[in-house]
Amino acid sequence: MTSSTINKVIAVAGLRGIPGVMGGVETHCEELYKRLPRNIKVLVYGRKGYCEDKVLSDTLKIKSLLSPKLQALETPLHTLLAIFHCYIYEKVDVFHIHGIGASIFLPLAKLLFPKVVVTHHSQNYEHQKWGKLAKTVFRLGEKFTLKYADQVYFVSRTLLANSKARFPLRADHYYFMANGFSLPDSCTRLNDIDFPFFLAVGRLVPEKGFHDLIEAFNKHIGDEKLIIAGAADFESSYARKLKQNANSNVLFVGKKTRSELKWLYSHCNSFVMPSYSEGLPISALEAVSCSAPILMSDIVQNKDLDFPESCYFELGNIQAIATRLKNGGITVDKKLLDNYNWDKIAKNYVSLVDEGAH
């Protein structure tokens, strides 16, 4: 990868941690930062319980800090600790915040660091799981991001366009930076799965729409089972209710390794994503790379992928999901994946943090 010869140090906050931590933001960070050139050093601030202090390479290390196990406050308070730790103990050129919840303390970061950039992954205040306080934090964090960050990177083209329309005078600070996909070369077979199945992947949170999928699958007549690969970050009434409402053919298999996920993608009858909210859905890209037939809700973030129209079903329409399960998913041309190559994304990232805003 080519870049300027100027050495830079980037601190990263707002995520749970890497490597191998479940979540779209975490996957984005793990894949992006390990691809940067040797002249860019990266310090990722993670959270105890998700990761530990670790040197992943001579350019990438993890610092694990304590964080409160409070769902609504974990991300912003951990980011505040990261800002103070970084200012006191490190010298960095760029402080990179991931997510609008973490951006509630962006004004402080702007006072302390030469350059502050934000990746806007999702409009979290749309997520059903958050209460009024959390949604207020997300909205304020988004406002700080759009008004004050030196650069803002959007994983959704629609969100980028909407933000440019909201703040036209700031539009030249906003950039598209897609999520990519990456799976290991080999896969690990799950020996206890020897039956046809539909697959859904993600955390057990309301915005993933698994409640709709389970309700639709409970109507399904066929040999297939439904496998849901993922877990909840916190014990929740939502996750418990999902399992209570599922029939015996719905299998919650928990978090799986990347090689296990590759096997599941490669052997499912259809990959189903009933989400109410996404950033740019990495798991859908992974599924396409493994030739899985695709079924997705018709939210704008999913349609930003430009999959064939027949891949999509109406959000929240239980009967539509049940019908689509019966008829099967749609195969997507893998040529579309050229737009989501992590090496290209990393080069774009370097050009922005290394060369400035233009």
PyMOL commands that set and color helices and strands:
alter all, ss='L'
color gray80, all
select helices_A, chain A and resi 24-33+74-89+102-112+124-126+132-148+157-166+168-173+206-208+210-217+237-245+258-267+282-289+300-303+309-311+318-327+334-340+342-355
alter helices_A, ss='H'
color red, helices_A
select strands_A, chain A and resi 8-13+40-47+54-55+60-65+94-98+116-120+151-154+174-176+197-201+225-229+250-252+270-273+294-297+312-313
alter strands_A, ss='S'
color yellow, strands_A
deselect
rebuild
show_as cartoon
